[in-house]
Amino acid sequence: MEYKEILEQLIEIQGFIEEADNTLPDYSANTDTRISIDIAKELMYGLQDELEKAILDGEKVISGEELEEVMNHPPVSLL
């Protein structure tokens, strides 16, 4: 998979995360969910930045195995 294809998929995932954030009711019971969404957005922006740099620099950032590990690693809870 090319970096541009990965970036396109990340942008699509970002859209789903944004949609989830915008449609989540603003109840205090949803605080944990909102925190998880915010963390996911932060991680997504970081990945997008790294991929955009790699595309511009023409460098390889991560291998397929490393990408698999990143995508399957559970998020860290700050709670």
GIHU-V632242 format. One record per helix or strand of 3 or more residues. SS is the DSSP state (hx for helix, st for strand). FROM is the first residue (numbers start at 0). TO is the last residue. If there is no record, write none. Layout:
BEGIN
ss from to
SS FROM TO
SS FROM TO
END
This chain:
BEGIN
ss from to
hx 2 22
hx 27 56
hx 63 71
END
